[in-house]
Amino acid sequence: MRLAGKVAVITGGAGGIGKATAMLFADQGAKVVIGDYNSEAGEKAAHEIREKNLPCLFVKTDVTNSDDVQALMKTAVNEYGALDVLFNNAGVSNQSVKIGEMDTDEWDRVVDINLKGVFLGIKHAVPFMIQSGGGSIINTSSVLGMKGKKRMGPYNASKAGVIALTKNAALDYGKENIRVNAIAPGVIDTSIIDEWRKDERRWEIYSKSNALARIGHPDEIAKAVLFLASDDASYVTAATLLVDGGTITF
Ligand SMILES: NC(=O)c1ccc[n+]([C@@H]2O[C@H](COP(=O)([O-])OP(=O)(O)OC[C@H]3O[C@@H](n4cnc5c(N)ncnc54)[C@H](O)[C@@H]3O)[C@@H](O)[C@H]2O)c1
């Protein structure tokens, strides 16, 4: 049990990588609070965990809304007594157009969810973590925070921003014993890439453009997040862990 007695908040935990991580964290002894704006899927994910007799709550949360995010952290502390781990994971892809054709509203939507959401998570979690003597924060970036992809401007920029903010927060809160790291997945089998699957020819190429010649599974990201969340990573902070099947070198 690598998270025995720990309380973990996971944003974007209603599906995909967040849900897989919620399941793994609960199996590893954590009390989990899922925050997501999809109530139906979020309640379902929390119910699936509770059906295994493991503690889990769902709180409807829009990560771009400061009051929502603060309420999410408060729920963890009020219901489970602490906040030890935060997985800032909620994120969206962008409309596939070049910057010149990108609506400013679309830019704001993607950057608000992917980057401001991470800022708000850190902002509202650290006071509780400081109170209890420390914690671990993991932010979801992407291999696309490290390399470009055509027609992915706001996604590329927001995910690169997550890496920079991770380093900043690690420096700001290291002395408070709060570790802050990022995870950078490659192509993972979740609903966020449904649009990409529609073009079969491109998908065939894109899904195999990595050293392992396959896409990844959400569980394969969850295991890396567990490492960063746990005391096994006690001297790891300000890092970005690529879990991309070798996409970046391909
Ligand atoms: N799947 C991939 O190939 C891949 C690769 C690199 C990075 N990522 C990142 O992983 C993270 C998780 O994505 P996923 O692949 O599991 O996709 P997903 O669509 O299954 O999960 C994203 C979750 O975020 C939630 N969400 C979106 N906007 C929100 C908001 N404003 N407030 C609260 N919740 C919100 C969604 O409801 C959903 O449950 C994202 O940050 C994504 O950018 C995914």
The ligand as an SDF file (V2000), in Angstrom:
LIG
                    3D

 44 48  0  0  0  0  0  0  0  0999 V2000
   -4.9080   10.9100  -23.8320 N   0  0  0  0  0  0  0  0  0  0  0  0
   -3.7980   11.4520  -24.3120 C   0  0  0  0  0  0  0  0  0  0  0  0
   -3.3090   11.0690  -25.4030 O   0  0  0  0  0  0  0  0  0  0  0  0
   -3.0840   12.5180  -23.5200 C   0  0  0  0  0  0  0  0  0  0  0  0
   -1.7500   12.8070  -23.8400 C   0  0  0  0  0  0  0  0  0  0  0  0
   -1.0790   13.7820  -23.1420 C   0  0  0  0  0  0  0  0  0  0  0  0
   -1.7120   14.4640  -22.1070 C   0  0  0  0  0  0  0  0  0  0  0  0
   -3.0110   14.1700  -21.8260 N   0  0  0  0  0  0  0  0  0  0  0  0
   -3.6410   14.9300  -20.7370 C   0  0  0  0  0  0  0  0  0  0  0  0
   -4.1570   14.0310  -19.7830 O   0  0  0  0  0  0  0  0  0  0  0  0
   -5.1940   14.6760  -19.0500 C   0  0  0  0  0  0  0  0  0  0  0  0
   -6.3770   13.7480  -18.9390 C   0  0  0  0  0  0  0  0  0  0  0  0
   -6.9250   13.5500  -20.2260 O   0  0  0  0  0  0  0  0  0  0  0  0
   -7.4830   12.1570  -20.7320 P   0  0  0  0  0  0  0  0  0  0  0  0
   -6.6230   11.7240  -21.8430 O   0  0  0  0  0  0  0  0  0  0  0  0
   -7.6860   11.2380  -19.5850 O   0  0  0  0  0  0  0  0  0  0  0  0
   -8.8440   12.6240  -21.3990 O   0  0  0  0  0  0  0  0  0  0  0  0
  -10.3590   12.5470  -20.8530 P   0  0  0  0  0  0  0  0  0  0  0  0
  -11.1210   13.4250  -21.7650 O   0  0  0  0  0  0  0  0  0  0  0  0
  -10.7700   11.1460  -20.6930 O   0  0  0  0  0  0  0  0  0  0  0  0
  -10.2600   13.1980  -19.4120 O   0  0  0  0  0  0  0  0  0  0  0  0
  -10.2700   14.5900  -19.1760 C   0  0  0  0  0  0  0  0  0  0  0  0
  -11.1800   14.8670  -17.9940 C   0  0  0  0  0  0  0  0  0  0  0  0
  -11.1150   16.2540  -17.6840 O   0  0  0  0  0  0  0  0  0  0  0  0
  -12.4280   16.6960  -17.4080 C   0  0  0  0  0  0  0  0  0  0  0  0
  -12.5130   18.1410  -17.6120 N   0  0  0  0  0  0  0  0  0  0  0  0
  -12.4030   18.8290  -18.7780 C   0  0  0  0  0  0  0  0  0  0  0  0
  -12.5880   20.1360  -18.5600 N   0  0  0  0  0  0  0  0  0  0  0  0
  -12.8150   20.2920  -17.2260 C   0  0  0  0  0  0  0  0  0  0  0  0
  -13.0620   21.4090  -16.3810 C   0  0  0  0  0  0  0  0  0  0  0  0
  -13.1550   22.6530  -16.8560 N   0  0  0  0  0  0  0  0  0  0  0  0
  -13.2310   21.1870  -15.0670 N   0  0  0  0  0  0  0  0  0  0  0  0
  -13.1740   19.9410  -14.5660 C   0  0  0  0  0  0  0  0  0  0  0  0
  -12.9480   18.8430  -15.3000 N   0  0  0  0  0  0  0  0  0  0  0  0
  -12.7680   19.0220  -16.6250 C   0  0  0  0  0  0  0  0  0  0  0  0
  -13.3170   15.9120  -18.3630 C   0  0  0  0  0  0  0  0  0  0  0  0
  -14.6660   15.9030  -17.9620 O   0  0  0  0  0  0  0  0  0  0  0  0
  -12.6490   14.5440  -18.3090 C   0  0  0  0  0  0  0  0  0  0  0  0
  -13.1860   13.7380  -17.2920 O   0  0  0  0  0  0  0  0  0  0  0  0
   -5.4800   15.9790  -19.7890 C   0  0  0  0  0  0  0  0  0  0  0  0
   -4.8460   17.0580  -19.1180 O   0  0  0  0  0  0  0  0  0  0  0  0
   -4.8400   15.7680  -21.1500 C   0  0  0  0  0  0  0  0  0  0  0  0
   -4.4780   16.9620  -21.7700 O   0  0  0  0  0  0  0  0  0  0  0  0
   -3.7160   13.2100  -22.4920 C   0  0  0  0  0  0  0  0  0  0  0  0
  1  2  1  0
  2  3  2  0
  2  4  1  0
  4  5  1  0
  4 44  2  0
  5  6  2  0
  6  7  1  0
  7  8  2  0
  8  9  1  0
  8 44  1  0
  9 10  1  0
  9 42  1  0
 10 11  1  0
 11 12  1  0
 11 40  1  0
 12 13  1  0
 13 14  1  0
 14 15  2  0
 14 16  1  0
 14 17  1  0
 17 18  1  0
 18 19  2  0
 18 20  1  0
 18 21  1  0
 21 22  1  0
 22 23  1  0
 23 24  1  0
 23 38  1  0
 24 25  1  0
 25 26  1  0
 25 36  1  0
 26 27  1  0
 26 35  1  0
 27 28  2  0
 28 29  1  0
 29 30  1  0
 29 35  2  0
 30 31  1  0
 30 32  2  0
 32 33  1  0
 33 34  2  0
 34 35  1  0
 36 37  1  0
 36 38  1  0
 38 39  1  0
 40 41  1  0
 40 42  1  0
 42 43  1  0
M  CHG  2   8   1  16  -1
M  END
$$$$
